[in-house]
C-alpha cells in the first residue's frame, strides 16, 4: 500500500472519531445533569424523611402526655410499679421478660385507644405510610445514582480512549506526510539534476549515446556533434 493510500485511510479514521467525540461529550453532559437532578431528589427525600420522623416523635410525645392525664395512664403506671416490685423480688429473667411483654401489649392497646379518642383515627399510621414511601423512593434514587455513576465512568473512559486514538492517528499521519514530503523532494531534486545536466553540466556517457548526430536536437547537441568529428 502506498503512503498516499495509508494517509487517506488514516484521515477517514480521524474524521470518524471527530464526528463521534462531540456526540459522546453531549451524552456525558446529559448524564451529569441527570446526576445532579438525582442528587437534588435524594436531598429532598432525606429532608422529608427527617421531617416526618420528627412529626412521628412529636405525636408520640403528645399521646404519651395525654395518657398520663387519663385513668388508663394511671393503670399503666400501677402496672409498671408492680413489674418493678416483681423484678426486685428476684424472679427469674424469663418471668420478668414475660411480665414486661405483657406490659408492652397493654401499652400498645392504650395508645391505640387514645389515638382513636383524640384523632378519630391513628395519625401514626398515615405518617408511617409516608415514611415508608419516602424510604422506598430514597432507595430507588440511590440505585439510579449508582447506575448513572457507572455510565459516566464508562463514558469517560470511552472519551479518553477516543482522544488518545485521535492523538495517535494524528501523530502517525504527520509522520507519513513528512515521509511523503521527503520522497517528493528527492524526486524533484533528481529531476532538477537531470535538467541541470542537460542544460550545461557534464554529460553522462549514457546521455551522449542517446544523441543522434544525424539529427541533433538543439544548439548544444549540434555543437557536440560538430566537435566530435
Backbone torsions as a table, in degrees:
resi	resn	phi	psi	omega
1	UNK	NA	134.2	-178.0
2	UNK	-74.8	162.3	178.3
3	UNK	-60.5	-38.7	-179.2
4	UNK	-62.9	-41.9	179.1
5	UNK	-66.0	-41.8	178.0
6	UNK	-61.4	-45.3	179.4
7	UNK	-62.0	-39.7	179.5
8	UNK	-62.5	-44.4	179.3
9	UNK	-64.1	-40.0	177.8
10	UNK	-64.0	-38.7	178.0
11	UNK	-63.3	-37.3	178.2
12	UNK	-64.2	-42.9	178.3
13	UNK	-63.8	-42.4	179.3
14	UNK	-62.7	-44.0	178.7
15	UNK	-60.6	-39.6	-180.0
16	UNK	-63.9	-45.3	179.5
17	UNK	-64.0	-39.8	179.9
18	UNK	-66.5	-26.4	175.6
19	UNK	-78.2	-34.2	-177.2
20	UNK	-76.5	-38.0	-174.0
21	UNK	-57.2	-47.9	179.5
22	UNK	-59.4	-37.2	179.4
23	UNK	-65.6	-42.0	178.9
24	UNK	-65.5	-39.4	-179.4
25	UNK	-69.2	-35.1	175.6
26	UNK	-65.0	-42.4	178.1
27	UNK	-62.7	-40.4	178.9
28	UNK	-64.6	-41.3	178.2
29	UNK	-62.3	-41.6	178.6
30	UNK	-63.5	-42.0	178.9
31	UNK	-62.7	-40.1	178.3
32	UNK	-65.4	-35.6	175.9
33	UNK	-66.9	-42.6	177.2
34	UNK	-61.8	-39.2	179.5
35	UNK	-61.1	-42.4	179.3
36	UNK	-64.4	-39.6	178.0
37	UNK	-62.2	-41.6	179.2
38	UNK	-67.0	-39.6	176.0
39	UNK	-57.5	-45.5	-179.9
40	UNK	-62.8	-39.4	179.8
41	UNK	-66.6	-41.6	178.1
42	UNK	-62.4	-42.4	178.7
43	UNK	-62.7	-42.6	179.6
44	UNK	-63.4	-44.0	-178.9
45	UNK	-67.3	-37.2	177.5
46	UNK	-61.7	-44.5	178.1
47	UNK	-63.6	-41.0	179.7
48	UNK	-63.1	-45.1	180.0
49	UNK	-61.8	-42.9	179.0
50	UNK	-62.5	-40.7	-179.9
51	UNK	-67.2	-41.7	179.3
52	UNK	-65.2	-40.4	179.0
53	UNK	-65.4	-35.4	176.7
54	UNK	-67.0	-39.7	176.1
55	UNK	-62.0	-41.0	178.8
56	UNK	-60.8	-45.0	179.2
57	UNK	-62.9	-43.0	-179.5
58	UNK	-62.1	-42.8	-179.3
59	UNK	-65.3	-43.3	179.7
60	UNK	-61.6	-42.9	178.5
61	UNK	-64.3	-38.5	178.7
62	UNK	-64.0	-42.7	-180.0
63	UNK	-67.1	-42.6	-180.0
64	UNK	-62.1	-39.0	178.3
65	UNK	-66.0	-38.4	178.9
66	UNK	-67.4	-37.7	-178.4
67	UNK	-63.8	-35.6	-178.4
68	UNK	-61.4	-24.9	-176.8
69	UNK	-91.8	2.3	-177.1
70	UNK	-109.2	167.9	176.9
71	UNK	-64.4	-33.9	-179.8
72	UNK	-64.7	-37.7	178.2
73	UNK	-62.3	-40.2	178.1
74	UNK	-63.5	-42.0	179.0
75	UNK	-60.9	-39.9	-179.3
76	UNK	-66.7	-42.8	179.6
77	UNK	-62.4	-37.2	178.2
78	UNK	-66.0	-40.4	179.4
79	UNK	-64.2	-40.1	-180.0
80	UNK	-65.7	-40.4	178.5
81	UNK	-62.8	-39.1	178.4
82	UNK	-63.7	-38.9	179.6
83	UNK	-64.4	-43.0	179.2
84	UNK	-60.8	-43.9	179.0
85	UNK	-65.1	-41.4	-179.4
86	UNK	-60.7	-39.2	-179.2
87	UNK	-71.2	-37.1	-178.5
88	UNK	-67.8	-22.1	-179.5
89	UNK	-73.6	-4.6	175.9
90	UNK	85.7	26.3	177.0
91	UNK	-67.9	160.9	-176.2
92	UNK	-64.6	155.7	179.2
93	UNK	-59.7	-38.9	179.5
94	UNK	-59.9	-45.8	179.1
95	UNK	-66.2	-38.2	-179.7
96	UNK	-64.0	-41.4	179.0
97	UNK	-64.3	-40.9	178.7
98	UNK	-62.0	-41.2	179.5
99	UNK	-64.8	-40.8	-179.5
100	UNK	-66.3	-38.9	177.6
101	UNK	-64.0	-37.0	178.7
102	UNK	-65.3	-39.8	178.6
103	UNK	-63.8	-42.2	179.5
104	UNK	-63.5	-37.5	178.3
105	UNK	-63.8	-41.2	177.3
106	UNK	-63.9	-42.0	-179.4
107	UNK	-62.3	-42.1	178.1
108	UNK	-60.5	-40.1	179.0
109	UNK	-65.0	-41.4	179.3
110	UNK	-62.4	-46.4	-179.7
111	UNK	-59.8	-44.0	-179.3
112	UNK	-61.4	-44.8	-179.1
113	UNK	-65.1	-42.1	-178.0
114	UNK	-69.2	-35.8	177.0
115	UNK	-61.8	-43.9	-179.6
116	UNK	-64.3	-37.4	179.3
117	UNK	-68.9	-44.2	-173.1
118	UNK	-78.7	-37.1	-172.4
119	UNK	-118.5	-4.6	-174.8
120	UNK	64.0	1.7	173.0
121	UNK	-160.8	-176.9	-179.1
122	UNK	-105.9	102.7	-178.0
123	UNK	-65.5	-24.3	179.6
124	UNK	-65.5	-32.9	178.9
125	UNK	-61.7	-43.6	179.8
126	UNK	-64.8	-44.1	-179.2
127	UNK	-67.3	-41.8	178.4
128	UNK	-60.9	-37.6	177.4
129	UNK	-63.9	-42.9	179.0
130	UNK	-64.7	-41.4	179.3
131	UNK	-63.1	-43.7	179.6
132	UNK	-61.5	-44.3	179.5
133	UNK	-63.4	-44.0	179.9
134	UNK	-64.0	-39.2	178.2
135	UNK	-64.1	-39.8	178.2
136	UNK	-64.1	-43.9	177.9
137	UNK	-64.1	-36.4	179.2
138	UNK	-63.8	-43.3	178.7
139	UNK	-64.9	-41.1	178.3
140	UNK	-61.7	-42.3	-179.5
141	UNK	-64.3	-39.0	178.7
142	UNK	-65.0	-40.8	178.0
143	UNK	-65.2	-40.8	178.9
144	UNK	-63.2	-39.2	178.5
145	UNK	-63.4	-39.1	178.4
146	UNK	-62.5	-43.8	179.4
147	UNK	-62.1	-45.0	-179.2
148	UNK	-63.5	-42.7	179.1
149	UNK	-61.1	-39.9	178.1
150	UNK	-64.8	-41.5	179.0
151	UNK	-65.4	-41.2	179.1
152	UNK	-62.8	-44.1	179.6
153	UNK	-61.0	-46.0	-179.6
154	UNK	-64.3	-42.7	-177.8
155	UNK	-69.3	-36.6	178.0
156	UNK	-62.2	-42.5	177.4
157	UNK	-63.4	-42.1	-179.4
158	UNK	-62.4	-43.5	179.2
159	UNK	-64.4	-41.4	178.4
160	UNK	-60.9	-43.7	179.4
161	UNK	-63.2	-40.6	179.2
162	UNK	-63.8	-42.7	-179.7
163	UNK	-66.9	-37.6	177.6
164	UNK	-64.7	-43.1	178.6
165	UNK	-63.1	-40.3	178.8
166	UNK	-62.4	-41.8	179.1
167	UNK	-64.4	-43.0	180.0
168	UNK	-64.5	-43.9	-179.6
169	UNK	-65.3	-40.0	178.9
170	UNK	-63.8	-42.1	178.1
171	UNK	-63.6	-41.2	-179.1
172	UNK	-65.9	-43.1	-178.5
173	UNK	-68.2	-33.2	176.5
174	UNK	-65.3	-42.1	178.1
175	UNK	-63.2	-41.5	178.8
176	UNK	-66.0	-38.3	177.3
177	UNK	-63.3	-37.1	177.3
178	UNK	-64.4	-44.2	178.3
179	UNK	-62.0	-42.8	179.5
180	UNK	-63.3	-41.9	179.2
181	UNK	-62.9	-40.5	178.2
182	UNK	-64.8	-40.0	178.4
183	UNK	-63.1	-43.9	178.4
184	UNK	-64.7	-36.4	179.3
185	UNK	-65.5	-40.9	178.7
186	UNK	-64.0	-40.3	178.3
187	UNK	-62.6	-43.0	-179.6
188	UNK	-64.4	-42.9	179.8
189	UNK	-63.6	-37.6	178.9
190	UNK	-64.2	-43.7	178.5
191	UNK	-63.6	-40.5	-179.6
192	UNK	-63.5	-39.0	179.4
193	UNK	-63.9	-40.3	178.7
194	UNK	-63.2	-43.7	179.9
195	UNK	-63.3	-42.8	-179.1
196	UNK	-63.1	-39.5	-179.5
197	UNK	-65.3	-41.3	-177.8
198	UNK	-71.0	-30.9	-175.0
199	UNK	-79.8	-26.9	-177.5
200	UNK	176.6	-0.6	179.5
201	UNK	-82.0	-172.5	179.4
202	UNK	-71.9	124.4	-179.0
203	UNK	-79.9	142.5	177.1
204	UNK	-80.8	159.4	178.6
205	UNK	-60.6	-38.8	-179.8
206	UNK	-61.1	-41.0	-179.0
207	UNK	-69.4	-40.2	-179.8
208	UNK	-60.2	-37.0	-178.8
209	UNK	-67.5	-22.8	-178.1
210	UNK	-82.1	-9.0	-176.6
211	UNK	-81.0	126.6	176.7
212	UNK	-98.8	104.7	-175.8
213	UNK	-71.0	-14.1	174.3
214	UNK	-72.2	-30.8	178.9
215	UNK	-135.4	68.5	-179.4
216	UNK	-66.9	147.5	-179.7
217	UNK	-106.8	118.4	175.4
218	UNK	82.0	167.4	-176.5
219	UNK	-63.0	-41.0	-176.4
220	UNK	-63.0	-45.5	-179.3
221	UNK	-67.5	-35.8	178.0
222	UNK	-63.7	-42.1	178.1
223	UNK	-64.4	-41.3	179.5
224	UNK	-60.8	-47.1	-179.2
225	UNK	-64.9	-35.3	-178.3
226	UNK	-64.5	-48.2	-176.3
227	UNK	-79.7	-18.0	179.1
228	UNK	-67.9	-32.8	179.4
229	UNK	-69.7	NA	NA
